[in-house]
Amino acid sequence: MNTGKFGRVIKMGAAACAVLSGVASASIVGRSEDPQRDPYVVMAYNDLGMHCMNNDFSQMMILPPYNTLHAQVIRRGVEPTIVETGVTVSYELPTNTHATDKTNFWEYAPALLGVTLPPDVGLGGHGMFGTMIRNSARNDFEAVGIPVAPIDDDGRENPYPLAFVTVKLNSTGAIIAQTQAVVPVSWEMSCNLCHTTPGESVATSILKSHDRLHGTTLISQQPVMCASCHADNALGTGGQQGVPNLSSAMHLAHAPRMGQVSMENNCYACHPGVRTNCQRDVHAARGVTCTTCHGDMAAVGNPARNPWVEEPSCASCHQREEFEFEQPGQLFRNSTGHGGVQCMTCHGSPHVIGPAVTATDNAQAMRLQNHTGPLNDCLVCHTTQPDEPFEHKR
């Protein structure tokens, strides 16, 4: 089964962009000034456009810190090849090097998930820096479950921290390629828009409301993991028989109540909040909204839907003869094409399809081809301009 967002485990928009505008254009130490002359190139990408997490785990948990970074290494040539062996791919977050002091997740992980984690190490076994692991099924390298929080080490809120990815030859230790990619995260889920009982925390209000409406006793079982009862493909939990999955329960319960908030986009009450931009891609720039692709909250909450597995298809809008916009039966985030290159390698993460509206998300494309958008300059990977027509399929 595709376990979705968290795989193998069981806005501040304008202000953050202003802070990061200089970082986005910064050079990577050790790289050449012309990546298209280097014998190797690496592209990195996040598996989703935004990861959400709780900012307090003492009472309840919807989502833990868990961000997954991928990278694909290519040896440039007339016919480029995807590098599978002989290299070490590492990652680091220069502005976000530690996490344990930014959230109480590590304190409550034993009660919530039954695991005791070392400081700054996430549920996937990766920390804030380290070595990416080869995923032969995807033909890339990955760091699963990086426990990054949306606070830089200097205390500033930053939902778009940059990860630096470095590739070294095992035989010599020489750096052969580097890049940078956003590792997006937000804990802004704005439950406080509606759960505002005076004298109570937001979590207390939620748990008491659940007890009153559904006859549970969650208020006495804290901390509560919602996915322990409600099946969640994102976390890989099976839930309890007769209890709706978490996505269905959340969306159907809140759909008729969204009149209590006044927002241009009601989805942003939770995904991820009223300030942080989840969707910041070319679609957003052209007026495409959440509901254009996903449908309204009632549609997303349909009990027959399989969340994280059934998602909108690119091909439902994009049609072109001899082109594939995903592999048959695969989601965009899991699809490959053009000789095994991941779709996200060239186009960016879901919700951040290039050109993005944020400078940091465009940093990799700018460095590799000197313009934003998908990687459509053949010379990023090819050493000579190909004569044959481009094949947008596997």
C-alpha positions in Angstrom: 0.0 0.0 0.0 1.2 3.5 -0.7 1.5 4.9 2.8 1.5 8.5 1.5 3.2 11.4 3.1 5.1 9.7 5.8 6.1 6.6 3.9 7.7 4.0 6.0 6.7 5.2 9.5 3.9 3.2 10.9 2.3 32.2 6.2 4.4 33.6 7.3 4.3 34.4 3.5 5.5 37.9 2.7 7.7 38.3 5.8 9.5 35.0 5.4 10.0 35.6 1.7 11.6 39.0 2.4 14.0 37.4 5.0 14.9 34.7 2.5 15.2 36.7 -0.7 19.0 37.0 -0.2 19.4 33.4 0.7 17.6 32.3 -2.4 20.1 33.9 -4.7 23.2 33.0 -2.6 26.0 30.9 -4.2 26.7 27.4 -2.9 30.2 27.1 -1.5 32.4 24.9 -3.6 30.3 24.8 -6.7 31.6 26.0 -10.1 30.3 29.2 -11.6 28.8 27.3 -14.6 26.9 24.1 -13.6 26.4 23.3 -17.3 30.2 22.7 -17.7 30.4 20.3 -14.8 30.4 16.6 -15.5 27.7 15.9 -12.9 24.5 17.7 -11.8 22.2 17.1 -8.9 18.6 18.2 -8.5 16.8 18.1 -5.1 13.1 18.3 -4.3 10.7 17.8 -1.5 8.0 15.2 -1.8 5.2 17.7 -1.0 4.8 21.5 -1.4 4.2 21.9 2.3 4.5 19.6 5.4 2.3 20.5 8.4 3.0 19.6 12.0 1.7 20.5 15.4 3.5 23.1 17.4 2.6 21.6 20.7 2.3 17.8 21.4 1.4 17.9 25.1 -2.3 17.3 24.5 -2.8 16.0 21.0 -1.1 15.2 17.7 -2.4 15.5 14.2 1.0 15.4 12.4 4.6 15.0 13.7 7.7 16.8 12.3 8.5 14.7 9.2 9.9 16.2 6.0 11.3 14.1 3.2 14.0 15.3 0.8 14.9 13.6 -2.5 17.8 14.1 -4.9 18.6 12.7 -8.3 22.2 12.8 -9.5 23.0 12.8 -13.3 26.2 12.3 -15.1 26.1 14.8 -17.9 26.7 13.6 -21.5 25.4 13.4 -25.0 23.2 10.8 -23.5 23.1 11.5 -19.7 22.9 8.7 -17.2 21.4 8.6 -13.7 24.0 7.9 -11.1 23.2 4.9 -8.9 26.5 4.0 -7.2 29.9 5.4 -6.4 28.7 8.6 -4.8 27.7 9.9 -1.3 24.8 12.4 -1.3 24.5 14.5 1.9 22.2 17.2 3.1 22.3 20.1 5.6 20.0 23.0 6.6 22.4 25.9 7.3 19.8 28.1 8.9 18.0 25.3 10.8 20.6 22.9 12.4 18.6 21.7 15.4 15.0 21.0 16.4 14.7 19.5 19.8 14.7 22.9 21.5 12.0 24.3 19.1 9.2 21.8 19.8 8.2 19.4 22.6 7.7 16.5 20.2 10.6 14.5 21.6 9.2 14.8 25.1 5.8 13.4 24.1 6.8 10.9 21.3 7.0 8.0 23.7 3.4 8.5 24.8 2.1 9.3 21.4 4.0 6.9 19.2 5.7 4.5 21.6 9.2 5.5 20.5 12.1 7.3 22.3 14.1 9.3 19.8 17.6 10.8 20.1 17.7 14.6 20.1 17.2 16.1 16.7 16.5 12.7 15.1 13.1 12.1 13.4 10.9 9.2 13.0 12.6 8.2 9.7 16.0 7.9 11.5 17.4 11.1 9.9 18.5 14.2 11.6 19.0 17.8 10.6 22.0 16.9 8.5 23.4 13.6 7.2 23.6 11.1 4.3 20.8 10.5 1.9 19.9 6.9 1.2 19.6 5.3 -2.2 16.0 4.4 -3.2 16.3 2.0 -6.0 12.6 1.9 -6.7 12.6 5.7 -7.3 16.0 5.8 -8.8 17.0 8.7 -6.5 18.4 9.4 -3.0 16.3 10.4 -0.1 16.3 11.5 3.5 13.1 10.4 5.1 11.4 12.2 8.0 13.8 15.1 8.6 12.4 16.7 11.8 12.6 20.3 10.7 10.5 22.9 12.5 9.5 26.3 10.9 11.9 28.3 13.1 15.4 29.2 12.1 18.2 28.9 14.6 18.1 32.7 15.1 14.4 32.5 16.2 12.8 33.8 13.1 9.8 32.0 11.7 10.7 30.5 8.3 8.3 28.0 6.6 10.7 27.7 3.6 14.1 26.7 4.9 16.7 25.8 2.3 18.5 22.5 2.3 22.0 22.3 0.7 22.7 19.0 -1.0 26.2 17.9 -1.8 27.4 15.0 -3.9 30.9 13.5 -3.4 32.8 10.8 -5.3 33.5 7.8 -3.0 36.8 7.1 -4.7 38.3 10.5 -4.0 36.0 12.4 -1.7 35.8 15.2 -4.2 32.7 17.4 -4.4 31.2 16.9 -7.9 27.8 18.6 -7.6 25.7 20.7 -5.2 22.3 22.3 -5.2 19.7 23.8 -2.9 16.0 23.0 -2.3 13.3 24.2 0.0 12.3 21.9 2.8 8.8 23.5 3.5 7.2 23.1 6.9 4.4 24.9 8.9 2.8 24.5 12.3 0.3 27.2 11.6 -2.8 25.0 11.4 -5.3 27.6 12.6 -7.7 25.6 14.8 -7.9 28.8 16.9 -10.1 30.4 14.3 -13.0 28.5 15.7 -11.9 26.7 18.9 -11.9 29.7 21.2 -13.4 28.7 24.5 -12.4 31.3 27.1 -9.9 30.0 29.7 -9.1 26.8 27.7 -6.3 25.9 25.3 -7.2 25.2 21.7 -6.4 21.5 22.2 -8.6 21.3 25.3 -11.5 22.9 23.3 -11.0 20.3 20.5 -10.8 17.3 22.8 -13.9 18.4 24.9 -15.9 19.0 21.7 -15.0 15.5 20.4 -16.0 14.0 23.8 -19.3 15.8 23.8 -20.2 15.0 20.1 -18.9 11.4 20.0 -19.1 10.0 23.5 -15.3 9.7 23.9 -13.1 10.4 26.9 -10.2 12.0 25.1 -9.8 14.7 27.7 -8.6 12.1 30.2 -6.3 10.3 27.7 -3.9 13.1 26.8 -1.7 13.2 24.8 -4.0 11.9 22.0 -2.9 10.9 18.5 -5.9 11.4 16.2 -4.6 8.7 13.9 -4.8 6.1 16.6 -8.6 5.9 16.0 -8.9 7.5 12.6 -7.0 5.6 9.8 -4.5 7.8 8.2 -2.5 6.9 5.1 -0.1 9.7 5.8 1.0 8.1 9.0 0.3 4.5 7.9 -2.2 3.8 10.7 -5.1 1.5 10.2 -7.5 3.2 12.7 -10.4 1.4 14.4 -13.2 -0.5 12.7 -16.3 1.7 12.1 -14.4 4.9 12.7 -14.0 7.1 9.5 -10.5 7.9 8.3 -9.0 11.1 9.5 -9.3 13.0 6.3 -13.0 12.1 5.9 -13.8 12.9 9.5 -12.0 16.2 9.5 -13.3 17.5 6.2 -16.9 16.4 6.6 -17.1 17.7 10.2 -15.8 21.1 9.3 -17.3 21.6 5.9 -20.7 22.9 7.2 -18.9 25.1 9.8 -16.6 27.1 7.6 -19.1 30.0 7.6 -17.6 30.9 11.0 -14.4 32.2 9.4 -14.0 34.9 6.8 -11.3 33.8 4.4 -10.7 34.1 0.7 -9.6 30.5 0.7 -11.2 28.4 3.5 -8.7 25.6 2.8 -6.0 27.7 4.3 -7.7 27.6 7.7 -5.9 24.3 8.1 -3.6 23.8 5.1 -1.5 25.1 6.6 -2.9 28.4 8.0 -3.9 31.9 7.3 -0.3 33.2 6.6 1.8 30.5 5.1 1.4 29.7 1.4 1.0 26.0 0.7 0.2 26.5 -2.9 2.8 28.8 -4.4 3.3 27.4 -7.9 2.5 28.4 -11.5 -1.1 27.3 -11.0 -1.5 29.7 -8.1 -0.1 32.5 -10.3 -2.7 31.7 -12.9 -5.7 31.7 -10.5 -6.0 27.9 -10.0 -7.1 27.3 -6.4 -7.3 24.3 -4.1 -10.8 23.4 -5.0 -10.1 23.6 -8.8 -8.2 20.4 -8.5 -9.3 18.8 -5.2 -13.0 19.8 -5.2 -14.7 21.3 -2.2 -14.4 20.0 1.4 -17.3 17.6 1.0 -15.6 16.0 -2.0 -12.3 15.7 -0.2 -14.1 14.2 2.8 -16.0 11.5 0.7 -15.7 8.3 2.8 -15.1 6.3 -0.4 -11.9 8.4 -1.2 -8.6 6.9 -0.3 -6.6 9.9 1.0 -3.0 10.5 -0.1 -3.5 7.7 -2.6 -6.3 9.2 -4.7 -5.2 12.6 -5.7 -5.9 14.9 -8.7 -4.2 13.9 -11.9 -2.2 16.4 -14.0 -3.6 14.7 -17.1 -7.1 15.7 -16.1 -6.3 19.2 -17.3 -3.1 18.7 -19.4 -3.5 16.9 -22.7 -0.9 16.7 -25.5 -0.4 14.0 -28.1 2.5 11.7 -27.3 3.0 13.2 -23.9 2.4 11.5 -20.5 1.7 13.8 -17.6 2.1 11.0 -15.1 2.9 7.4 -15.5 -0.3 5.3 -15.9 -1.6 4.5 -12.4 1.0 6.7 -10.6 0.7 10.0 -8.9 2.8 12.9 -10.1 5.0 12.7 -6.9 5.9 9.1 -7.7 6.2 9.3 -11.5 9.2 9.2 -13.7 9.7 10.0 -17.4 12.4 10.9 -20.0 14.8 8.1 -19.2 13.8 7.5 -15.6 14.1 11.1 -14.4 11.6 11.9 -11.7 8.9 14.3 -12.7 9.6 16.4 -9.7 13.3 16.7 -10.7 12.4 19.0 -13.6 9.0 20.4 -12.5 9.3 20.8 -8.8 7.2 19.4 -5.9 3.4 19.2 -5.9 2.0 22.7 -5.2 5.4 24.2 -6.1 5.4 23.5 -9.9 7.7 26.0 -11.5 7.8 28.9 -11.9 6.9 29.4 -8.2 5.8 32.7 -6.8 8.5 32.5 -4.0 12.1 33.2 -4.8 13.5 30.4 -2.6 11.5 27.8 -4.5 13.0 29.1 -7.8 16.6 29.1 -6.5 17.5 25.7 -8.0 16.1 26.4 -11.5 17.8 29.8 -11.5 21.2 28.3 -10.7 20.9 25.5 -13.2 19.5 27.3 -16.2 19.4 31.0 -15.2 15.6 31.2 -15.5 12.6 30.0 -13.5 10.1 27.4 -14.4 10.6 23.7 -15.1 14.1 22.5 -16.2 13.5 22.9 -19.9 17.1 23.7 -21.0 18.4 20.4 -22.4 22.0 21.5 -21.6 21.4 21.2 -17.9 21.9 17.4 -18.4 23.0 17.0 -22.0 26.4 18.2 -23.1 25.1 19.0 -26.6 21.7 20.1 -27.8 19.8 16.9 -28.8 18.5 16.7 -32.4 15.7 14.3 -31.8 12.3 15.4 -30.5 11.9 15.6 -26.7 10.0 12.6 -25.2 7.8 13.6 -22.3 7.2 10.0 -21.1 9.1 7.1 -19.7 
